[in-house]
Amino acid sequence: LPEAICVLRSPETDFGIYDAVAVGPGIGVDAENTQIIRKILKEYKKTVVIDADGLNTVAAADLFEDMRTSSADIVITPHMGEAARLLDIMPAGREEIAEKLSELTGAAAVLKGAGTIVASAGEKSYTNTTGNPGISRMASWIISTPVTIWPMSCPSSV
């Protein structure tokens, strides 16, 4: 069902009817997408996954305060390049980078790469030592964004 995974995006879209929202992959960075992301952060109350151009938009439009004050449960999934744009100055280690991202945004940060690191503000960070380099190819968001949001959008009985 394409409508289950993709909707026409516009500032008028009622995102509240969805169990979870993923925003970013392939949308570009422009004023309309900034307006849409700001609306999601201000009005949406469920789970939001922000990746790719969504993260680039957050950095370009300085939406960090919008993220920290959002009522949504936010997960960001940057790779190192996106992390660099978000942080401006890169801390030395990957664990510290993930923790700074979480602190800056108020979101759970999933720093992609060898040994994916998951950090949440005020919590212990974790490193996933399993996996292989298969997902580290160009356009990995085709897999990583849906895999991240799917369990968050399922009813608790699944």
C-alpha positions as MATLAB code, in Angstrom:
seq = 'LPEAICVLRSPETDFGIYDAVAVGPGIGVDAENTQIIRKILKEYKKTVVIDADGLNTVAAADLFEDMRTSSADIVITPHMGEAARLLDIMPAGREEIAEKLSELTGAAAVLKGAGTIVASAGEKSYTNTTGNPGISRMASWIISTPVTIWPMSCPSSV';
ca = [
       0.000    0.000    0.000;
       1.860    3.126   -1.143;
      -0.422    5.337    0.961;
       0.819    3.493    4.041;
       4.385    4.577    3.436;
       4.205    7.767    1.446;
       1.901   10.761    1.475;
       1.813   13.918   -0.553;
       3.586   16.390    1.657;
       2.353   19.899    2.042;
       2.034   22.357    4.908;
      -1.690   21.483    5.020;
      -1.174   17.734    5.535;
      -2.801   16.375    8.717;
       0.034   14.190    9.998;
      -1.918   13.446   13.189;
      -3.800   10.624   11.466;
      -0.583    8.583   11.134;
       0.916    6.298   13.804;
       4.441    7.463   12.955;
       6.073    9.862   10.505;
       9.427    9.597    8.744;
      10.683   12.758    7.107;
      13.766   13.541    5.086;
      14.900   11.003    2.516;
      14.772   12.576   -0.916;
      12.790   15.708   -0.008;
      15.500   18.318   -0.563;
      16.223   21.361    1.549;
      13.908   24.292    0.851;
      11.487   26.691    2.515;
       8.409   24.486    2.051;
      10.103   21.465    3.615;
      11.302   23.648    6.487;
       7.692   24.706    7.049;
       6.508   21.071    6.959;
       9.165   19.859    9.395;
       8.468   22.778   11.734;
       4.736   21.905   11.626;
       5.455   18.249   12.438;
       7.696   19.240   15.344;
       5.113   21.678   16.754;
       1.905   19.686   16.206;
       2.654   15.975   15.967;
       2.508   13.968   19.216;
       3.659   10.492   18.148;
       6.936    9.085   16.784;
       8.966   10.998   14.198;
      12.085    9.685   12.464;
      14.216   12.380   10.842;
      16.888   11.348    8.361;
      18.799   12.604    5.329;
      17.435   15.908    3.974;
      15.242   16.218    7.061;
      18.438   16.472    9.120;
      19.993   18.829    6.577;
      16.883   21.011    6.858;
      17.074   20.989   10.666;
      20.700   22.179   10.429;
      20.099   24.770    7.690;
      16.975   26.259    9.308;
      18.234   25.960   12.911;
      15.249   23.913   14.087;
      17.019   22.625   17.202;
      14.773   24.479   19.668;
      11.706   23.193   17.782;
      13.065   19.665   18.250;
      13.834   20.093   21.953;
      10.370   21.489   22.707;
       8.424   19.049   20.530;
       5.880   16.717   22.118;
       6.781   14.024   19.595;
       9.108   11.131   20.333;
      11.911   11.934   17.889;
      14.585    9.637   16.512;
      17.345   11.035   14.298;
      19.438    8.732   12.142;
      22.468   10.644   10.848;
      25.615    9.333    9.245;
      28.861   11.166   10.039;
      28.405   13.810    7.303;
      24.944   14.748    8.559;
      26.240   14.725   12.135;
      28.943   17.217   11.105;
      26.317   19.569    9.626;
      24.168   19.314   12.749;
      26.974   19.832   15.255;
      29.151   22.331   13.384;
      32.135   21.136   15.441;
      32.765   17.422   15.718;
      33.671   15.881   19.086;
      36.484   13.333   18.996;
      34.702    9.986   19.388;
      31.582    8.492   17.793;
      29.947    7.848   21.181;
      30.470   11.481   22.161;
      29.083   12.604   18.788;
      25.892   10.570   19.303;
      25.510   11.902   22.851;
      26.010   15.525   21.695;
      23.434   15.033   18.934;
      20.912   13.752   21.449;
      21.663   16.631   23.813;
      21.388   19.228   21.024;
      18.107   17.912   19.604;
      16.401   16.231   22.556;
      15.986   13.207   20.268;
      17.237    9.662   20.421;
      20.258    9.648   18.115;
      21.146    6.616   16.018;
      24.590    7.390   14.587;
      24.958    5.149   11.539;
      28.245    3.556   10.623;
      30.418    0.656   11.691;
      29.246    0.059   15.234;
      25.993    2.027   15.116;
      25.634    4.046   18.315;
      22.297    4.794   19.958;
      22.190    7.664   22.454;
      19.369    9.329   24.326;
      19.806   12.438   26.493;
      20.567   11.540   30.077;
      20.839    7.829   29.303;
      23.719    5.422   28.723;
      24.602    5.084   25.035;
      24.826    1.715   23.324;
      26.892    0.375   20.434;
      25.513   -2.231   18.054;
      28.476   -4.486   17.303;
      26.541   -6.756   14.944;
      25.807   -6.335   11.272;
      27.859   -5.923    8.144;
      28.827   -3.160    5.711;
      25.947   -3.999    3.341;
      23.739   -1.135    4.519;
      26.553    1.416    4.376;
      26.159    1.895    0.636;
      24.711    4.958   -1.088;
      20.970    5.380   -0.502;
      20.982    3.163    2.599;
      18.020    5.260    3.772;
      15.904    3.111    1.455;
      16.404    0.406    4.078;
      17.383    2.192    7.285;
      14.533    4.704    7.560;
      11.710    2.156    7.066;
      13.444   -0.365    9.346;
      13.758    2.323   12.039;
      10.160    3.517   11.865;
       8.338    0.216   11.261;
       8.394   -1.145   14.831;
       7.412    2.271   16.184;
       4.348    2.443   13.966;
       2.983   -1.028   14.785;
       0.276   -1.637   17.345;
       1.662   -2.959   20.624;
       0.013   -6.331   19.972;
       2.285   -7.029   16.985;
];
